[in-house]
Amino acid sequence: MSRRPIGYYVHHHGAGHLHRAEAIRAKASRPIVLLGTGMKDGDIDLPDDRPPSGRFDGIDQAVSRPDALHYAPLFHEGVRLRAAKITNWIAEAEPSLLVVDVSVEVAMIARLASVPTVYVRLGGERSDPAHLDAFRGASAILAPFHPAFEVPTIPDWVREKTLYVPGVTAPPVRAQAHANRILVVMGQGGEPGDGDLIADAARACPQWRWRVIGPATPARDCPANLEMCGWVSRPEVEIAHAAIVVGSAGDGLVGAVMAADKPFICIPQERPFGEQEASGRGLKALGAAIVVPEWPAGLCWPRLLEDAVARPAAPRRGLYDPHAASKVAEWLERHADLLLERGELQA
């Protein structure tokens, strides 16, 4: 087995990409080097390429841009330095493979630098020219979701190239749940939660203790059974202590909640390409969560919580495989060795 490293590009929008990369690396038998903004010692910290406004939806507003790209603003120093640092690392490290989670631009940079890619394909409507080019250029595709979450517009050739592995996440924390605790999780990839709406829900369910982690606006009238905690260092511990979790349909949160085997009330958020809407439809179809399109009115919450507790656990347990990260790590290593063998034969 070659000891040439595997690179893993980590997108900086939301936390799920990094958590997935870390879970896979923890199970790998060869070096995996992470590349992304905010990486720590031993990995490759890339310059930030986001627009000056700080708001980022993955697509630039350039007047002219090739169909094969989503985000390629002109005269952006961060973009320029980012591309240079990736190609410099490739030239020095000679990786056997680059996992791209996610960026069609990084996939193209890797291919131009003569490195094969495994593209991490998220859910949603990703049949646009840029995504299809990234899928076409990849040696293989990894989908970190159940096939039931798939959308009908994805071409058959893309499905045939895809390995579906739901539940690629860190092992859940084992801890005693508080019987009356509702955990509301607001992720870093979207708008902050509305503190007043959350307060309305808490007032409607006084027998429950509500705990909110992540960004949320302050409630003007905060009831005694509501605690706004802001950012926490270990959200998996908070999930372990919860009786019910409320949150979005992001891959990271869905994986963590399914791994912890918690009743889930899912409120998909708007994302580019309809990623969370697709995950919400899949959760609903499998019966793995209560899925609602927007934050419900306060008076709706007592019944929602009753329904969440009463929902059978088997469907959500089917979305977690404790060996998922190991399976992906082993698959990547086999794939890298096969690609190197083929490359040496062609050289």
Secondary structure, DSSP 8 states (H G I E B T S, - for coil): -----EEEEE-SSSSHHHHHHHHHHHT-SS-EEEEETT--TTSEE----S-TT----S----SS--TT-S---TT-HHHHHHHHHHHHHHHHH--SEEEEES-HHHHHHHHHTT--EEEE--SS---SHHHHHHHHHSSEEEE-S-GGG--TTS-HHHHHTEEE----S---------TTEEEEE--TTS--B-HHHHHHHHHH-TTSEEEEES-B---SS--TTEEEEE--S-HHHHHHH-SEEEE---HHHHHHHHHHT--EEE-----GGGHHHHHHHHHHHHT-SEE-SS---GGGHHHHHHHHHHS-SHHHHTT--TTHHHHHHHHHHHHHHHHHHHHHHH-
